[in-house]
Amino acid sequence: MIKITVILLTLFLSKGVLADIYKYTDNDGHVYYTDEPRNSLYKLIIKSKAVSYSPKNDIIKTQNFTGTNKKRFTDLIEQTAYRHQVDAKLLHAVIQTESAYNSSAQSPKGAVGLMQLMPDTARRFGVIDRNNPDQNVDGGARYLKHLITLFNPNLDLAVAAYNAGENAVIRYKNSIPPYPETQNYVKQVLAIYHQ
């Protein structure tokens, strides 16, 4: 995770960078990041704008990268976590893994927004506009709370269900489904959560 952070930070701090960042997880659970996706399986996770460096002030000016977006949405995430009695750190971990705090992220499968809500999940939890960060985080937090209650006290299963769906976890006798993407997802979310 540290190597990935360093690589992404290096991309953003380079003079005059303009690079969207895409993520792909293969069938073995290996995660790949690129600014030039080779196929439609890569998911846009960071939509960046040009970064400029000012040697006069040694100031780096940037717009729209993970740190900035995290700050932008922290109050919303904290308030939503409190309202739905979900650990704010867990909500942050899911959002970091799902969209890297990119409110306009969209997956090839149709998941949208900070918490990458699918249309059926959004409807189920009362989200009318999945692109609206307030509604997206609220619906995602409500879904996560539902999963935590359903699989209590096993947080691993709740996180796995957020990725693969609760029926997949139940179908595999209340265990993490044997999908490399889901297994890797659980590891990523919990690693961020326990930092």
Secondary structure per residue as TSV (DSSP state, phi and psi in degrees):
chain	resnum	aa	ss	phi	psi
A	1	M	-	360.0	-36.4
A	2	I	H	-65.1	-42.6
A	3	K	H	-59.8	-42.6
A	4	I	H	-63.4	-44.3
A	5	T	H	-60.9	-43.3
A	6	V	H	-63.5	-43.6
A	7	I	H	-62.4	-48.0
A	8	L	H	-63.3	-42.0
A	9	L	H	-62.5	-41.4
A	10	T	H	-61.0	-42.3
A	11	L	H	-59.7	-41.8
A	12	F	H	-75.1	-28.8
A	13	L	H	-89.4	-7.0
A	14	S	S	-66.9	145.2
A	15	K	T	-64.2	127.9
A	16	G	T	68.5	29.1
A	17	V	-	-73.8	138.6
A	18	L	-	-137.8	99.9
A	19	A	-	-148.6	122.3
A	20	D	-	-81.0	146.0
A	21	I	E	-112.0	130.9
A	22	Y	E	-116.2	150.5
A	23	K	E	-127.4	140.4
A	24	Y	E	-139.5	134.4
A	25	T	E	-114.4	120.6
A	26	D	-	-82.4	179.8
A	27	N	T	-63.8	-21.0
A	28	D	T	-91.9	2.3
A	29	G	S	89.2	3.0
A	30	H	-	-74.0	137.3
A	31	V	E	-106.4	133.3
A	32	Y	E	-123.4	139.2
A	33	Y	E	-120.6	142.1
A	34	T	E	-156.5	160.9
A	35	D	S	-103.2	-1.9
A	36	E	S	-131.7	86.0
A	37	P	-	-64.1	139.6
A	38	R	S	-88.2	-19.6
A	39	N	S	-156.6	179.2
A	40	S	T	-77.9	-0.8
A	41	L	T	-76.5	-18.2
A	42	Y	S	-74.5	135.6
A	43	K	E	-106.4	128.6
A	44	L	E	-66.4	121.2
A	45	I	E	-115.2	-24.2
A	46	I	E	-137.6	118.6
A	47	K	-	-100.1	112.4
A	48	S	-	-107.2	162.2
A	49	K	-	-120.2	169.1
A	50	A	-	-57.6	142.8
A	51	V	-	-111.6	134.1
A	52	S	E	-124.7	148.5
A	53	Y	E	-113.3	132.7
A	54	S	E	-110.7	99.6
A	55	P	T	-62.6	-28.2
A	56	K	T	-58.4	-45.2
A	57	N	T	-107.1	-1.0
A	58	D	T	50.6	41.9
A	59	I	E	-113.1	134.9
A	60	I	E	-101.5	125.3
A	61	K	E	-107.6	128.0
A	62	T	-	-144.7	157.1
A	63	Q	-	-128.4	140.5
A	64	N	S	64.0	51.9
A	65	F	-	-120.8	171.3
A	66	T	H	-47.7	-49.3
A	67	G	H	-59.0	-44.9
A	68	T	H	-65.6	-45.5
A	69	N	H	-64.8	-37.2
A	70	K	H	-60.2	-46.2
A	71	K	H	-60.4	-42.6
A	72	R	H	-60.3	-36.7
A	73	F	H	-103.9	0.9
A	74	T	H	-58.5	-47.0
A	75	D	H	-61.4	-44.2
A	76	L	H	-59.4	-45.7
A	77	I	H	-65.4	-45.0
A	78	E	H	-62.3	-45.7
A	79	Q	H	-65.1	-41.3
A	80	T	H	-66.7	-41.6
A	81	A	H	-60.6	-44.0
A	82	Y	H	-63.8	-45.2
A	83	R	H	-60.8	-36.9
A	84	H	H	-103.3	6.6
A	85	Q	T	55.6	48.3
A	86	V	-	-116.1	140.2
A	87	D	-	-59.6	122.6
A	88	A	H	-59.7	-35.2
A	89	K	H	-63.0	-36.7
A	90	L	H	-69.0	-41.7
A	91	L	H	-60.8	-44.2
A	92	H	H	-60.5	-42.6
A	93	A	H	-63.0	-41.4
A	94	V	H	-66.1	-45.1
A	95	I	H	-64.8	-42.6
A	96	Q	H	-58.3	-44.7
A	97	T	H	-72.3	-40.4
A	98	E	H	-71.2	-47.4
A	99	S	H	-137.3	-1.5
A	100	A	T	53.3	38.3
A	101	Y	T	64.8	23.4
A	102	N	-	-93.3	106.4
A	103	S	T	-69.8	-14.7
A	104	S	T	-106.2	13.6
A	105	A	-	-62.7	141.5
A	106	Q	B	-142.5	129.8
A	107	S	-	-89.4	160.0
A	108	P	T	-61.2	-23.1
A	109	K	T	-85.3	-6.0
A	110	G	S	103.7	5.3
A	111	A	-	-74.3	143.2
A	112	V	B	-133.4	146.9
A	113	G	T	84.5	-172.0
A	114	L	T	-54.9	-43.2
A	115	M	T	-103.2	11.1
A	116	Q	T	49.8	60.0
A	117	L	B	-80.6	132.7
A	118	M	-	-81.3	156.8
A	119	P	H	-55.9	-43.8
A	120	D	H	-65.4	-41.6
A	121	T	H	-64.3	-42.7
A	122	A	H	-59.4	-48.1
A	123	R	H	-60.0	-43.9
A	124	R	H	-58.3	-34.5
A	125	F	T	-109.3	24.9
A	126	G	T	75.1	21.1
A	127	V	-	-88.9	121.6
A	128	I	S	-89.9	-42.5
A	129	D	-	-120.5	99.5
A	130	R	T	-63.9	-21.0
A	131	N	T	-82.2	-11.9
A	132	N	S	-80.9	116.5
A	133	P	H	-55.2	-40.1
A	134	D	H	-61.1	-49.0
A	135	Q	H	-68.3	-38.8
A	136	N	H	-62.6	-49.1
A	137	V	H	-67.1	-39.6
A	138	D	H	-61.6	-49.0
A	139	G	H	-64.1	-41.5
A	140	G	H	-64.9	-39.9
A	141	A	H	-66.3	-40.2
A	142	R	H	-64.3	-40.4
A	143	Y	H	-65.1	-44.8
A	144	L	H	-61.8	-41.7
A	145	K	H	-61.4	-43.1
A	146	H	H	-58.1	-44.9
A	147	L	H	-68.0	-38.7
A	148	I	H	-63.0	-43.2
A	149	T	H	-65.4	-43.0
A	150	L	H	-63.1	-41.6
A	151	F	T	-106.0	14.8
A	152	N	T	-52.5	133.1
A	153	P	T	-99.5	19.4
A	154	N	-	-90.5	96.9
A	155	L	H	-65.2	-34.3
A	156	D	H	-55.6	-43.8
A	157	L	H	-69.2	-36.9
A	158	A	H	-63.2	-42.6
A	159	V	H	-67.6	-42.6
A	160	A	H	-59.9	-41.1
A	161	A	H	-67.3	-32.6
A	162	Y	H	-61.6	-35.4
A	163	N	H	-83.2	-48.5
A	164	A	H	-100.4	-13.4
A	165	G	-	99.3	143.2
A	166	E	H	-63.1	-33.7
A	167	N	H	-65.5	-33.0
A	168	A	H	-65.6	-42.0
A	169	V	H	-64.9	-42.7
A	170	I	H	-65.6	-42.9
A	171	R	H	-58.8	-33.5
A	172	Y	T	-93.9	35.9
A	173	K	T	53.9	52.0
A	174	N	S	52.3	53.3
A	175	S	S	-138.8	165.2
A	176	I	-	-66.1	124.7
A	177	P	-	-56.6	150.7
A	178	P	S	-79.8	35.2
A	179	Y	-	-92.2	123.6
A	180	P	H	-54.1	-39.2
A	181	E	H	-61.0	-44.7
A	182	T	H	-68.5	-42.8
A	183	Q	H	-61.5	-41.8
A	184	N	H	-68.1	-38.8
A	185	Y	H	-59.7	-46.3
A	186	V	H	-60.1	-44.9
A	187	K	H	-60.9	-44.0
A	188	Q	H	-63.5	-49.7
A	189	V	H	-61.4	-47.3
A	190	L	H	-69.6	-31.2
A	191	A	H	-64.6	-44.1
A	192	I	H	-66.5	-42.5
A	193	Y	H	-60.5	-39.2
A	194	H	T	-88.7	1.3
A	195	Q	-	-65.3	360.0
